[in-house]
């Protein structure tokens, strides 16, 4: 698509009715209807290409994977219409129904070849990988905390922050997924990603990493301690908490403190750099075999992606 076409698509952003995160997570119907596009936006264009069942299936599959919608049956496309004032560009309503039976809608703006589109203010290339899979091969994944079987077919890389309340909730969910729901099928690699807005998170990350260097199991015990005690830890007393849990786990406290400002800090900075390269900007962020899933993992989106990857691995193994 040429730059002129991209510009024309970008100028249509004002017609997009619901932001991606809210819409595809099941935004309230009232909010969707309150921002419905003007009637002239949906005027049928006699020159618009007719619906193509195979092409529609490809678009639905792409949207399902890109926005991690658990069921393709919850997505429906409206008819092709004209984008007024922009000859050669078309619009289609996209309807998504959630588990409660609520339906929200957004608008898909397409170029004449139906190869590029805008949905929820984002330009998407329908010819690219709909999973938006990221290359994690350059991230430092060896010699990092690992939960689960080493030979598990699916690898989940998590970027998390010990001061993040959502990460605390995610920790329990992921423990259950790795040890029970997907036992032997997935492994979790933990990457420290303390955010600047959390003042004691980096100190906790250094301590957990240095504890791991003394005893790999100690990392997960420190992680649990930090998450369970978030409300009582402050920048002023975080070192006291670290010393307390280190004594409980019979770690060498002197070696731990020496490591925290040197090797431990270097590893945390390395994880942060890896996260920046993968465009991580919030925690928790997961990469399931490279497929990004942002936010709490106790929803069907996480299950959908893991199940899809397991099915893909099974298919490859049977070839």
C-alpha positions in Angstrom: 0.0 0.0 0.0 1.5 3.4 -1.0 2.0 6.2 1.5 -0.9 8.2 0.0 -3.3 5.3 0.8 -1.8 5.0 4.3 -2.4 8.7 4.8 -6.0 8.4 3.7 -6.5 5.5 6.1 -5.0 7.4 8.9 -7.2 10.4 8.3 -10.2 8.1 8.8 -9.3 7.4 12.5 -12.1 9.8 13.6 -14.6 7.2 12.4 -13.3 4.4 14.7 -15.8 3.9 17.4 -14.2 1.9 20.3 -10.6 1.6 21.4 -9.1 -1.9 20.8 -8.5 -2.9 24.4 -12.0 -1.9 25.6 -13.9 -3.0 22.6 -12.4 -6.5 22.2 -12.5 -7.1 25.9 -16.3 -6.7 25.8 -17.0 -3.0 26.2 -20.5 -2.1 27.3 -23.1 -1.9 24.6 -24.2 1.6 25.7 -20.7 2.9 25.2 -20.5 1.4 21.8 -23.8 2.8 20.6 -23.0 6.2 22.1 -20.1 6.4 19.6 -21.8 4.9 16.6 -20.6 6.2 13.2 -22.7 8.7 11.4 -25.4 7.2 9.1 -23.7 8.4 5.9 -20.6 6.4 6.9 -22.6 3.2 6.3 -24.1 4.1 3.0 -24.0 1.1 0.7 -21.6 1.7 -2.2 -22.8 0.1 -5.4 -19.2 -0.3 -6.5 -18.1 -2.0 -3.3 -16.9 -5.6 -3.8 -19.4 -8.2 -2.7 -18.8 -10.3 0.4 -16.5 -13.2 -0.2 -17.0 -16.0 2.3 -13.4 -17.2 2.1 -12.0 -13.7 2.5 -14.4 -13.0 5.4 -13.2 -16.1 7.1 -9.5 -14.9 6.7 -10.4 -11.4 8.2 -12.2 -13.0 11.1 -9.3 -15.4 11.8 -6.9 -12.4 11.7 -9.0 -10.3 14.1 -9.5 -13.3 16.4 -5.7 -13.9 16.7 -4.6 -10.2 16.8 -7.0 -9.3 19.5 -7.0 -12.7 21.3 -10.7 -13.3 21.0 -11.4 -16.9 22.3 -14.1 -17.8 19.8 -14.4 -16.9 16.1 -18.1 -17.5 16.4 -18.4 -14.3 18.5 -17.2 -12.2 15.6 -19.5 -11.1 12.8 -18.7 -8.8 9.8 -21.3 -6.4 8.4 -21.6 -5.6 4.6 -19.0 -3.6 2.7 -19.9 0.1 2.6 -18.4 3.3 1.2 -16.1 5.5 3.2 -17.5 8.9 2.2 -15.1 11.4 0.8 -12.4 8.7 0.3 -12.9 7.0 -3.1 -11.6 3.5 -3.2 -11.8 2.9 0.6 -14.4 0.8 2.2 -15.8 0.3 5.7 -17.3 -2.7 7.4 -18.9 -2.9 10.9 -17.4 -5.6 13.1 -19.6 -7.0 15.8 -18.2 -8.9 18.8 -20.4 -10.7 21.4 -19.0 -11.5 24.8 -19.9 -14.4 27.1 -22.7 -12.5 28.7 -24.4 -12.0 25.3 -23.5 -8.3 25.1 -22.5 -7.1 21.6 -20.2 -4.2 20.9 -19.2 -2.9 17.5 -16.3 -1.2 15.8 -15.4 -0.2 12.3 -13.0 -1.7 10.0 -11.6 0.6 7.2 -10.2 -1.3 4.2 -8.2 -0.3 1.2 -9.4 -1.3 -2.3 -7.4 -4.5 -2.3 -8.6 -5.5 1.2 -4.9 -6.0 2.3 -4.6 -3.2 4.8 -7.1 -1.9 7.3 -7.6 0.4 10.3 -9.5 -1.0 13.3 -9.7 0.8 16.6 -7.3 3.5 15.5 -4.5 1.0 14.6 -3.3 0.4 11.1 -3.0 -3.4 10.6 -1.5 -5.3 7.7 -3.8 -8.2 6.9 -1.0 -9.9 5.0 1.2 -10.2 8.1 1.2 -12.7 11.0 -2.1 -12.1 12.8 -0.6 -13.2 16.1 1.9 -10.3 15.9 4.4 -12.9 17.1 7.6 -11.3 18.4 11.2 -12.7 18.0 12.3 -13.4 21.6 15.5 -15.2 20.4 17.6 -12.1 21.2 16.3 -11.8 24.8 18.3 -13.3 27.6 16.3 -16.4 28.4 19.0 -18.8 29.6 20.0 -18.7 33.2 16.7 -17.1 34.3 14.1 -18.2 36.7 12.1 -21.1 35.2 8.9 -22.7 36.4 7.8 -26.0 34.8 9.3 -28.8 32.8 12.4 -27.8 30.8 11.1 -29.8 27.8 7.6 -28.3 27.8 6.5 -27.6 24.2 5.2 -24.1 25.0 7.4 -21.4 26.5 5.8 -18.4 28.2 8.1 -15.4 29.0 6.7 -13.1 31.6 7.9 -9.5 32.3 6.7 -8.6 35.8 7.2 -6.2 38.6 7.2 -7.2 42.3 5.3 -4.0 43.3 2.6 -4.4 40.6 -0.7 -5.6 42.1 -1.7 -7.2 38.8 1.5 -9.2 38.8 0.8 -10.5 42.3 -2.6 -11.8 41.0 -1.0 -13.2 37.9 1.7 -15.0 39.9 -0.9 -17.3 41.5 -2.7 -17.9 38.2 0.5 -18.8 36.4 1.6 -21.1 39.2 -1.6 -23.0 38.8 -1.4 -23.1 35.0 2.2 -24.4 35.0 1.8 -26.9 37.8 -1.7 -28.1 37.2 -3.8 -27.0 34.2 -0.9 -27.3 31.7 1.4 -29.5 33.8 4.3 -30.7 31.5 3.0 -28.7 28.6 4.2 -25.1 29.4 7.1 -23.6 31.1 7.4 -20.0 32.5 10.5 -17.9 32.2 10.4 -14.9 34.6 12.0 -11.6 33.5 12.3 -8.7 36.0 10.7 -5.5 34.7 10.4 -3.1 37.6 8.6 0.1 36.5 9.9 3.6 37.3 6.6 4.3 39.1 7.3 1.6 41.7 10.1 2.8 43.9 11.0 -0.4 45.7 10.4 -2.8 42.9 14.0 -2.7 41.5 15.5 -3.4 44.9 13.2 -6.4 45.3 14.1 -7.6 41.8 17.8 -7.4 42.6 17.3 -9.4 45.8 15.2 -12.1 44.1 17.8 -12.5 41.3 20.7 -12.7 43.8 18.8 -15.2 45.9 18.4 -17.4 42.8 22.1 -17.3 42.2 22.5 -18.9 45.7 19.5 -21.3 45.4 17.3 -21.4 42.3 14.2 -22.3 44.4 14.7 -19.3 46.6 13.7 -17.0 43.7 10.1 -18.2 43.7 9.9 -18.0 47.5 11.1 -14.4 47.5 8.7 -13.6 44.7 5.8 -15.1 46.7 6.9 -13.1 49.8 7.1 -9.8 47.9 3.7 -10.3 46.3 2.1 -11.4 49.6 3.5 -8.4 51.5 3.2 -5.6 48.9 1.0 -3.5 51.2 3.6 -3.4 54.0 6.8 -2.9 52.0 8.1 0.6 51.4 11.2 2.1 49.9 12.5 2.7 53.5 11.9 -0.9 54.8 12.4 -3.0 51.7 15.9 -4.0 52.8 14.6 -5.1 56.2 12.1 -7.3 54.5 14.8 -8.7 52.2 17.0 -9.5 55.3 14.0 -11.2 57.0 13.1 -13.5 54.2 16.8 -14.2 53.5 17.3 -15.4 57.1 14.2 -17.5 56.9 15.5 -19.2 53.7 19.0 -19.5 55.3 20.6 -17.5 52.6 24.0 -15.8 53.0 22.9 -12.3 53.7 26.3 -10.7 53.3 26.8 -12.3 49.9 23.2 -11.3 49.0 23.7 -7.6 49.8 27.0 -7.6 47.9 25.4 -9.1 44.8 22.4 -6.8 44.8 24.3 -3.7 43.7 26.5 -5.5 41.2 25.6 -8.8 39.5 21.9 -8.7 40.5 21.5 -5.1 39.3 23.2 -6.0 36.0 20.8 -8.9 35.4 17.7 -6.7 36.2 18.9 -4.0 33.8 19.5 -6.7 31.1 15.9 -7.9 31.6 14.6 -4.3 31.3 16.6 -3.8 28.1 15.1 -7.0 26.7 11.6 -5.8 27.6 12.2 -2.5 25.9 13.3 -4.3 22.7 10.1 -6.3 22.8 8.0 -3.1 23.3 6.9 -4.0 26.8 5.3 -0.9 28.5 3.2 -2.5 31.2 3.2 -5.4 33.6 2.5 -8.2 33.5 3.2 -8.8 29.8 3.5 -12.3 28.5 5.0 -13.8 25.3 3.6 -17.2 24.6 6.0 -18.7 22.1 6.5 -15.0 21.1 2.8 -14.2 20.9 2.2 -11.1 23.2 -0.6 -11.2 25.8 -0.8 -8.1 28.0 -2.5 -8.0 31.4 -4.1 -10.5 33.8 -3.8 -14.1 32.6 -7.0 -15.4 34.1 -9.1 -14.8 31.1 -10.0 -16.9 28.1 -7.5 -15.0 25.9 -4.5 -16.6 27.6 -6.1 -20.1 27.4 -7.0 -19.5 23.8 -3.4 -18.7 22.8 -1.8 -21.5 24.8 -4.3 -24.1 23.4 -3.6 -22.8 19.9 0.1 -23.2 20.4 -0.2 -26.7 21.8 -2.4 -27.6 18.8 0.3 -26.2 16.5 3.1 -28.1 18.2 1.0 -31.3 18.0 0.4 -30.7 14.3 4.1 -30.2 13.6 5.0 -33.3 15.6 2.7 -35.5 13.6 4.2 -34.5 10.3 
